[in-house]
Amino acid sequence: MTGKTLGYLITYTRAFFGGIVVGMLLSPKTGKENRVAFKKGAHHVKEFSSHRADDVARTFKKNIPDLYEATTNFSLNMDDMNTLQK
């Protein structure tokens, strides 16, 4: 990742969280209502990301071969190693 891209990412992240803070401060709801809504939203995001991560892991395991299974019949001896070094 280049320095310029990292700078953009940091700027966007700060702007995002700054927007959340300003939105909560200027919200017509009380602080308690905002905290409850924020907690519910955070819980929803946590559950969604957990399920999504599980889906990605299952898909990865399904589509990428297991290295142990893929190399069970792979034999490499010292003659092969000497040939590779040349």
Secondary structure, 3 states (H helix, E strand, C coil): CCHHHHHHHHHHHHHHHHHHHHHHHCCCCCHHHHHHHHHHHHHHHHHHHHHHHHHHHHHHHHHCCCHHHHCCCCCCCHHHHHHHHC
